[in-house]
Amino acid sequence: MKIKENKDMLNALAKQRKEVASSKEAAKSLLVQLGIYNILIPKDSKSATTSPD
């Protein structure tokens, strides 16, 4: 691959990663607002995630 193609691919992957992280946070926020986040997430996995704001 050419250097420009590599850079374009890396930029696209970085954008996609940001979109995924944003979607994950939006979904978590919705579950917290609905009051079901704590029900759905097992207690042992909560320590690996950030606390809901």
KOLSELO-927612 format. One line per field, with one value per residue: residue number from 0; z, x, y of N, C-alpha, C, O in turn; residue in one letter. Coordinates in steps of 0.1 Angstrom, whole numbers, plus 5000, padded with zeros to 4 digits. Example, Ala and Ser with C-alpha at 12.3 -4.5 7.8 and 13.67 -1.06 7.14 Angstrom:
<nodes>
seq = [0/1]
nup = [5078/5071]
neast = [5132/5128]
nnorth = [4943/4978]
caup = [5078/5071]
caeast = [5123/5137]
canorth = [4955/4989]
cup = [5078/5079]
ceast = [5132/5129]
cnorth = [4967/5000]
oup = [5085/5080]
oeast = [5142/5134]
onorth = [4967/5011]
type = [A/S]
</nodes>
This chain:
<nodes>
seq = [0/1/2/3/4/5/6/7/8/9/10/11/12/13/14/15/16/17/18/19/20/21/22/23/24/25/26/27/28/29/30/31/32/33/34/35/36/37/38/39/40/41/42/43/44/45/46/47/48/49/50/51/52]
nup = [5000/4995/5011/5016/5013/5036/5056/5052/5058/5085/5096/5091/5107/5132/5134/5133/5157/5176/5171/5179/5206/5214/5209/5227/5251/5250/5249/5274/5291/5285/5295/5322/5327/5324/5345/5346/5342/5364/5369/5347/5344/5357/5391/5395/5371/5371/5385/5366/5349/5344/5368/5366/5355]
neast = [5008/5003/5018/5000/4976/4977/4977/4952/4936/4943/4933/4906/4900/4906/4886/4863/4867/4863/4836/4825/4831/4817/4791/4789/4791/4768/4748/4752/4746/4718/4708/4714/4698/4673/4673/4681/4706/4723/4710/4714/4742/4765/4777/4804/4816/4813/4833/4853/4844/4837/4821/4786/4777]
nnorth = [4988/5023/5051/5072/5059/5042/5062/5073/5051/5046/5070/5067/5045/5055/5075/5058/5044/5064/5069/5045/5045/5067/5059/5037/5051/5066/5047/5035/5057/5061/5036/5041/5063/5051/5036/5009/5001/4992/4968/4952/4950/4928/4926/4920/4929/4956/4969/4971/4990/5025/5046/5054/5087]
caup = [5000/4994/5024/5017/5016/5050/5065/5051/5065/5099/5099/5091/5118/5144/5134/5136/5171/5183/5170/5187/5220/5217/5209/5239/5262/5248/5253/5289/5296/5284/5305/5335/5328/5325/5358/5344/5340/5375/5369/5336/5345/5369/5401/5393/5360/5374/5389/5354/5342/5352/5375/5358/5360]
caeast = [5000/5010/5018/4988/4965/4979/4973/4938/4931/4945/4924/4892/4899/4905/4872/4854/4869/4857/4822/4821/4832/4806/4779/4789/4787/4754/4740/4753/4738/4704/4705/4714/4686/4661/4674/4683/4721/4728/4704/4719/4756/4769/4785/4819/4821/4812/4846/4861/4839/4836/4808/4778/4776]
canorth = [5000/5035/5058/5080/5049/5038/5073/5074/5039/5049/5081/5061/5036/5064/5080/5047/5041/5075/5067/5034/5049/5076/5051/5030/5060/5070/5035/5034/5068/5057/5026/5047/5071/5043/5029/4995/4998/4984/4955/4945/4948/4920/4933/4919/4936/4970/4974/4973/5001/5037/5047/5063/5101]
cup = [5000/5008/5026/5020/5031/5059/5064/5059/5081/5104/5100/5103/5131/5145/5138/5151/5180/5183/5178/5202/5223/5218/5222/5251/5262/5253/5269/5296/5296/5294/5319/5338/5330/5338/5357/5342/5351/5375/5358/5337/5358/5378/5399/5381/5362/5378/5377/5346/5350/5358/5366/5364/5361]
ceast = [5009/5009/5005/4976/4965/4974/4958/4931/4932/4935/4910/4890/4898/4891/4862/4855/4862/4841/4817/4821/4821/4793/4778/4785/4773/4744/4740/4745/4723/4700/4705/4702/4673/4662/4676/4698/4726/4722/4710/4734/4759/4778/4800/4824/4820/4825/4855/4856/4839/4822/4799/4777/4762]
cnorth = [5012/5042/5066/5071/5045/5049/5074/5063/5042/5060/5076/5053/5045/5070/5070/5044/5051/5073/5056/5037/5058/5069/5043/5039/5064/5059/5034/5045/5066/5047/5031/5055/5063/5035/5014/4991/4988/4970/4946/4941/4940/4928/4932/4926/4951/4976/4977/4985/5014/5038/5057/5077/5105]
oup = [5005/5016/5037/5028/5037/5069/5075/5065/5088/5115/5109/5109/5140/5156/5146/5158/5190/5193/5184/5209/5234/5226/5228/5259/5272/5259/5275/5306/5305/5300/5328/5348/5338/5342/5367/5341/5348/5380/5360/5332/5369/5373/5400/5381/5354/5375/5379/5337/5363/5352/5361/5376/5364]
oeast = [5020/5000/4999/4967/4955/4967/4951/4921/4922/4929/4902/4880/4891/4886/4853/4845/4856/4835/4806/4812/4815/4785/4767/4777/4766/4734/4730/4738/4716/4690/4697/4696/4664/4652/4674/4701/4732/4728/4712/4738/4756/4786/4807/4836/4827/4828/4865/4863/4840/4813/4805/4776/4759]
onorth = [5012/5039/5065/5074/5043/5046/5076/5065/5039/5059/5079/5053/5041/5071/5073/5041/5048/5075/5057/5034/5057/5072/5041/5034/5066/5062/5031/5043/5069/5048/5027/5055/5067/5029/5007/4979/4978/4960/4934/4931/4945/4936/4942/4929/4959/4988/4985/4989/5013/5033/5066/5078/5117]
type = [M/K/I/K/E/N/K/D/M/L/N/A/L/A/K/Q/R/K/E/V/A/S/S/K/E/A/A/K/S/L/L/V/Q/L/G/I/Y/N/I/L/I/P/K/D/S/K/S/A/T/T/S/P/D]
</nodes>
